[in-house]
Amino acid sequence: MSKHEMNKKTVAKQSKAKKKAVLKLLTAIIIIAVVIGLGIHFAFNHVYNKRNEKTNLIINNSNVTNNLKADIYMENGIIYLSKGDVGNFFDSSIYYDEKYNQIITSSYDKLACLPIDKTQVEVNSAKTTIKAGVKMLEDKYYIPFSALEDVYNVKVKYTEETNIVTIDSLDRDYNIATATKNSNVKYKPSGFSKTVAKVKKGESYIIASREDYPVPEGWTRVRTENGVLGYVKTNSMGPINKIRDAIIENKKIEGPVSLVWDYYSEYVGAPNRTGTTIKGVNVVSPSFFYLERLGKGKVIDNIGEGGEQYIKWAKQNNYKVWPILSNNSYIDTTAEILRDYKLREKLVNQIVDYVTEYELDGINIDFEPMYEADKDNFSQFLVELRPRLNEIGAVLSVDVTAPDGGENWSLCYDRNTIAKVADYIIFMAYDQHGTSSNKSGTVAGYDWVETNIEKFLGQEEVEPDKLILGIPFYTRLWVERNGKISSRETVLMNSVDKALPSNVEKQWKDDVKQYYVEYKQSGATYKMWIEDEKSIEEKLNLIQQYGLAGASFWEKDMETNSVWNLISSKLGIE
């Protein structure tokens, strides 16, 4: 055999050996792939029923376990959530009251006072007994949540088999369906996904559809009876049955608000409005209530027979009645009440009693001035008042000043919180230049009003449909002598012409959108920025421009009669 033939034979053997090696490698790869595939198939399709060491929490069909600040605690059948978790998921205003060693928590129409380690509690100021009290565990307060289902309006359930706690809010819709055959509940909406639960024919699913969990066609997101969330083929279940519709809170007044304050002091009776009407108004706010000076939360009731007739007149003319509760400028009295839960509770109970007794439609809280240090205390008072008014269907409106003033006049309000808590927050858009001003100027210039509306909607993050614009029916006549202000006389809108000389020249100022007059008399300079129908129309235009909730007017009987036709036209209220 020649050398060349021997080389050819050797090469052929080597090629054959290489082919066998490649074939073996491919075979091995295929076997490994099959094994891996079977493993993946098993991993994604086995029943995932390993009990979690950590109790899972499902709130309204969302697994929030990873967002818990502390583990769920259970004892004697009571399910406890930490104060931090209750605050995170149910009541952002929950707090510990150190003075009385208690937790204060609220929901839409319930306010609960929970003394630490006590089973006797108060719900809406009525004493009641629950199965367990608040506990302190590892330096955290734990709330006996399952014992407070009525307070939070929820249904709480623990399933030991899956170690899952479910909490369903009873104001949300609730739908179920029945499995039409034995089915696998998948972790994801895919036939290749792992099975997290098995459901037998005839068992029920809770429909767990949510906007934040988009589901592909042919699949439905469900929750099993034992709390497991997952997906099933839609054709494996029967028709969906609606058990409960979502409760939608309707606004207590439809359309824009047009409120007029009907002020009178605590020493006189309510005005007699019988036989009259106010065009363009749907809410009246008479001065029915005042805080008693150093009265430990006591309210002076200034209704009387005249007030009862006033309420009767208002209802006959389809006006809602939201009386003023004024702090009478008693800043120290206000501080004493706001800093003490029991005094706040006393005040809240009186408000609720009066609203109920006289069948009032709401209340208008007018606390000014207050200490800046009481900003959060004032918000807390409103938080505690809100559910009590919700329980009886009454409106809460709160008056606030512009967010650009001093400590006790402007910085004392948390406008963002107030707007969230109250039905309406009323911006008293006046006294841009007040009686204490060392510079003459307008009471409510358009540019100033608009700038502050933008602050409410911007930096204060107030929703426009919560904001009512307060408009003044008055101005001021400023008198300057030797370059100094000697007088700041308040002039009613209906008395402007009487307060000015007949020959005075009016000049329109487009920045403030008011007529301005200036004249000299007896060695003094007189100045006035006039509030009239034209200036008020400009302010009313801001309501539509910014989508505000409406307007309010300070105060009745300062206006010209014809201004109500303008208000009616602008707000669309007869």
Secondary structure, DSSP 4 states (H G I P E B T S, - for coil): --HHHHHHHHHHHHHHHHHHHHHHHHHHHHHHHHHHHHHHHHHHHSB--PPPSSPEEEETTEE-GGG-SS--EEETTEEEEEHHHHHHHT-TT-EEETTTTEEEEE-SS-EEEEEBT-SEEEETTEEEE-S--BEEETTEEEE-GGGGHHHHTEEEEEETTTTEEEEEETTS-EEEEEBSS-EEEESSSSTTSPEEEEE-TT-EEEE--BTTB---TTEEEEEETTS-EEEEEGGGB---EEEEPPPPPPPSS-S-EEEEEE---TTSPPP--TT---TT-SEEEE--EEEPTT-TT-EEE--HHHHHHHHHHHHHTT-EE--EEE-TT-HHHHHHHHT-HHHHHHHHHHHHHHHHHTT-SEEEEE--S--GGGHHHHHHHHHHHHHHHHHTT-EEEEEE--TTS-TTTTTT--HHHHHHHSSEEEEE---SS-TT-SS---SS-HHHHHHHHHHHHTTT---GGGEEEEEESEEEEEEEETTEEEEEEEEEGGGHHHHS-TTPPPEEETTTTEEEEEEEETTEEEEEEE--HHHHHHHHHHHHHHT-SEEEEE-TTSS-TTHHHHHHHHHT--
